Amino acid sequence: MKKTIATLLACLFVLAGCNTIKGAGQDIQKAGNAIENAAKK
């Protein structure tokens, strides 16, 4: 039972981490696009 709970918690942390990294990647991409657009002007 403890092993199942530990595995479930580990999966939740991994999924939360993936969402955080995905969000950070999107933010960095938006910042890059803003810099690129400013350079074109």
N, C-alpha and C positions, 0 to 999 in steps of 0.2 A: 504493500500500500504506500509506504513512504517513497519507494522508488518511482511509482507512478506519479505521485504528486510532484516529486523533484523534476521528473521529465516534463511534466506539463508546465511547471514554472519556467524551466529552461526554454521551452518552445515559445512561451509568451514573451520572455525577454528578447529572444532572437527576433521575433516578429516586430516588437516595438522598436528595436534597433534598426531594422531594415526600413521601417517607415520614417524614422528620424533621419537616416542617411539619405533616403530618397528626397525628403523635404529639403535637406541641406543642398543636395545636388541641384534641385530646381531653383533654389535661391541663388546659387552661384551662377547658374545658366542665365537667369534674369539679369544679374549684375553684369555679366559678360556682354549680353545683348545691349544693355544700356550704354556701356562703354563703347561698343562697336558703333552704335547709332550716333553717339556724340562725336566720334572720330570722323564719321562720314559727313557731318555737318561742317 
